[in-house]
Structure formats: C-alpha cells, structure tokens
Amino acid sequence: MGPVCRRVALGVLAATPWCVRAQPRFPDRAITLIVPFAPGGIADLMARTVAEGMARSLGQPVVVDNRPSAGSVVASQVVATARPDGHTLLLMSNGHAVSAGLIRRLPYDTQKAFAPITTLGFFDLGLFVPAGSRFATLADALAWARAHPGGLKVGTIAVGSTQHLAAKLFETVAGVELLLVPYKGTPGVITALLSREIDLAFEIVGPMLAQVAGGSLRALAVTSGQRNPALPQVPTVQQAGVAGYDVASWNALAAPAGTPAGVVETLGRAAREALAVPETRDKLARLGVRVQAGTPSELQALLASEIARWGRVIRAAKIEPE
C-alpha cells in the first residue's frame, strides 16, 4: 500500500467511529407520560392501561403524571418544552383541537409543537334520557324539538367542552333549536337527568354506562359513525335519521417536536403492541372505548381536521376565545 493509500485508509479508520458510533439505547430510563386530566377519568384510565403495556415492550417504566388544567395547557406546555428524546410524552386528545379555537394565545402551536405518534382510541358521546322519558327514540325527541323551538332542554358539561360543542353541532346538522343547559361536570348532568331538570343530555358514553345498566337512564343514540361496542343495540345518530353527524372524542400519544423518527417509531410500535393485547382491548371496551392505533401522519391529519371543524363550530356558536 503506497503512502497516499495508507493516508486514505487511516483517514477512513479515523472517521469510522464518528460515522458508526452506536446511538444511545432508547429508552435508557423511565418514560413520563403527561396526562392533562385528573386521575380516575376515562382518559387517565386509558393512559395507565396503555402505559403498562408499553412498559413491557420497552423494558422501562412508563410513569403517568397527571397535570390537569383548563384547555390542557399546563401538561401540553411541559411536553412542548421538554427535551425531544422520547422520554417525555403527552396524552393528546380532541380537547387540544378545541383549545386551539377557544384560547386566543396558547403558549405553543398545537400543530407544530408536538411530534405525533399514534391514536390510541375513540370514545363516543351518547344522547341520554331518563328511563321514563316520553322520548322512545331520537326521532321522537327531534319531532318534539321541531314543534317546540328552543323548548327541548339539553344538558352538557361546561360551555366550550366537547359535549357542549357536539350539541351545538347537532343543532346545525339536525336543523333544530335547543335550550342548552351547562353543568360543572358529569355528576351534575346525571342528577339533572334523573330529576327531570333536563330532557336529554350529551355525554361521554363511559361514565353513563352504569346508569344505563342499572335502568335509570336510556341511550337514544351514539354520536360517531359506528355503533359503540358497549351499547351495540343503540343506533348511531346517523342511523336515527340525522345524516352527516359524526362526533367522537379521542386520545393519542405525542412527543415534543424534533423527536427522532426512529424513537417515534419505537414508541408507536410499543403502543400498538399494548393495544393489541386482548385483555387490554376488553378492558377499554368496557369503558366504551373503540381501540384504534394509527400512523403519525394519520394523527397529524386528524388533529388538523379537528382543529378546523371545531373552529367552525366555535365561531358559529359565537363563543369568544379567551
């Protein structure tokens, strides 16, 4: 080997460690999943169930950290400013899409601050009435509402919530005028239904299942485009005669923007493996959740479309951003 060749060979060898230096193993420590909701709700239970399964796949703990706040801002800001190495994750939801239209100055850009990983599941809203309601079907309630504009009292949780906006969208799509009555939370909605303070309520299916099973409430319809596994006998709103109405809450996983693609893929694979376990799917189905994983691009498209849709509903409802 001549001098020039030797110099080239030595240069290649010198460069080799830089070129092929082993990347740090991921994950190399516990992962924190920041949840923007209080413990005990469906989103929290879903996060903990998926976190347990992901930990088995990844070989590291996945610790749930609850950071509830209005508009999910606190939890989202923690993740948006975290180191983009995959060790800090966000439980994203349709609430992020709603907040983009309700909060005038978010401290982050919802569509740019996060690296989407995968959807986890969708959970429907239902239209519920007391067991002895005069409305046997959604068609009955709609007929009465059209004959008495503004007379049908419909309960939801707070103004600007997914439930409230779903009811506003229902008004538009169904062509009816409702009297919307907001409550602080689901217990208030249930109490109002049972006491006949309201005629009907829009609420997430999961928290209402015990009342339905006990016979004190009935579900007239579910809001998504397909029947809910926890209420297979209940039609969708579309099947009940309101064409084009399709609403579902959802949860997903996201990381800080800039997280390496390989890390995102590893996390997505672990989440998909967790969701594929039959026991996990059964547990989530009992909460009224339709398990559905996806790709980062599908989650990005979902978020963009949801921001656009709920923005239109917020403007139509004349709700002023805070």
C-alpha positions, 0 to 999 in steps of 0.5 A: 500500500503506497503512502497516499493509500495508507493516508486514505485508509487511516483517514477512513479508520479515523472517521469510522467511529464518528460515522458508526458510533452506536446511538444511545439505547432508547429508552435508557430510563423511565418514560413520563407520560403527561396526562392533562386530566385528573386521575380516575377519568376515562382518559387517565384510565386509558393512559395507565392501561396503555402505559403498562403495556408499553412498559413491557415492550420497552423494558422501562417504566412508563410513569403517568403524571397527571397535570390537569388544567383548563384547555390542557395547557399546563401538561401540553406546555411541559411536553412542548418544552421538554427535551425531544428524546422520547422520554417525555410524552403527552396524552393528546386528545380532541380537547387540544383541537378545541383549545386551539379555537377557544384560547386566543394565545396558547403558549405553543402551536398545537400543530407544530409543537408536538411530534405525533405518534399514534391514536390510541382510541375513540370514545363516543358521546351518547344522547341520554334520557331518563328511563321514563322519558316520553322520548322512545327514540331520537326521532321522537325527541327531534319531532318534539324539538321541531314543534317546540323551538328552543323548548327541548332542554339539553344538558352538557358539561361546561360551555366550550367542552366537547359535549357542549360543542357536539350539541351545538353541532347537532343543532346545525346538522339536525336543523333544530333549536335547543335550550342548552343547559351547562353543568360543572361536570358529569355528576351534575348532568346525571342528577339533572337527568334523573330529576327531570331538570333536563330532557336529554343530555350529551355525554361521554358514553363511559361514565353513563354506562352504569346508569344505563345498566342499572335502568335509570337512564336510556341511550337514544343514540351514539354520536360517531359513525359506528355503533359503540361496542358497549351499547351495540343495540343503540343506533348511531345518530346517523342511523336515527335519521340525522345524516352527516353527524359524526362526533367522537372524542379521542386520545393519542400519544405525542412527543415534543417536536424534533423527536427522532423518527426512529424513537417515534417509531419505537414508541408507536410500535410499543403502543400498538403492541399494548393495544393489541393485547386482548385483555387490554382491548376488553378492558377499554371496551368496557369503558366504551372505548373503540381501540384504534392505533394509527400512523403519525401522519394519520394523527397529524391529519386528524388533529388538523381536521379537528382543529378546523371543524371545531373552529367552525363550530366555535365561531358559529356558536359565537363563543369568544376565545379567551 
